[in-house]
Amino acid sequence: MITVHHLNHSRSHRVLWLLEELELLYELKRYPRDPKTMLAPAELRAIHPLGKSPVITDDDLTLAESGAILEYLLERYGNGRLRPHDAADHRRFRYWMHYAEGSAMPPLLLKLVFDRVADGPMPFFVRPVARAIAKGAQRAFIGPQLKTHLDYMESELARSAWFAGESFSAADIQMSFPIEAVRARGGLDDSRPRLMDFLHRIKQRPAYQRAVERGGPALPNA
């Protein structure tokens, strides 16, 4: 039996979604975030040394990292589903499976960190300097990086209906989290209609909706 060690408002939503798309049975084990830090609880370290989610266990296997989990589930249980068979589309599929975390998420994480620096509690005499540094980093580096990635993703969706071709695939599941995150935190709006349409279409999928029902949305207010 597959067990998903699940943290609310996290990347593990993608694992639940893929399992629902493949119509696989699984057990959901929930872990509450620390209410002050919003980090995963220490109990997750008993499952995996990094103490983060998502993690799955399947028989004697313990596996972390969203992309690795999705690829494992496709290889063991997918029977060829949700990945392209055309060679060119499959190369795009592999690219987007890695791009989601390797390229798209780092500027979003930097934005989250610097937003917290700018808005977080600190001694009054430090606040002006910290906020100036945070705003400077946002303006000079993070903002331009986010724009570059948004423009790139928008242009790629002009090539085909989905990220890896004309058919929905697990690459779209993998890409969903950074796009939902940039919608919530990074300025994605109607000026990029293809990305907005992508979000609309994924949320209409019954398997996506079942994953939300079981584990909650990927992000607050998503």
Phi, psi and omega in degrees: 000133176282131173242128176259120177270104200249134174246130182295152180053058184211177179297342182293346172305322182296325179293315177300318181298314179297318179300321178291321177298321180277354179056047179261146173283141178203158175258138179251119177247117185268147175230128180281143174286153171296125185294339180270311184269341186064017178270166178294150181284162181298336182301333180292338178292338175290339179268316180216139186302332180284343177064036181236167178241145012272150169222139171239154166239140180215106190057240183263009180265135169240127187223132176245177180078122186306309183298317179296321179294314180298318180295320178298314181297321177295317183292320183275323190237354189283333183050042177083358181280152171062027168212143186290153176257336174295136187298316181294318178295325180293324175297319176297319178304310181296322179299309183291331177299327180266327181300322187306313180264326186285328184240317187285321187282327183305313178295330177292320178293322176298319178298316179300315181297312184288331173297320180290324176298315183293325188255351187282162178292141179195163177302143187300328184283345179266333189306312182299321181291314181298318180291324178294318178296315181297315181292325177295318178294320178298315185287318188274331187232305190293311180303309178299323178296315179298318179298317179302314181290321178297316178298319181295310181297319178300316181292326180292326178286351172284342182282328185201168184295326182232172187296327183249024178135198184278349180249142174301139179217176178295341174298326177290325175296315180296322181284345186298321186293310178298327180287320174296323180292319181288333173293319183283327192232344194242009173097009176292129180212194185292354176289348175238080190294331181290320177292321177295321178293323176303312179299318179299315184292320181293325182287347175275349182287131181303323181293322175299315181295322177294322178297321177294319179298321182279318188241358184088169181290160180297323181223155176302136179064017179284000000 
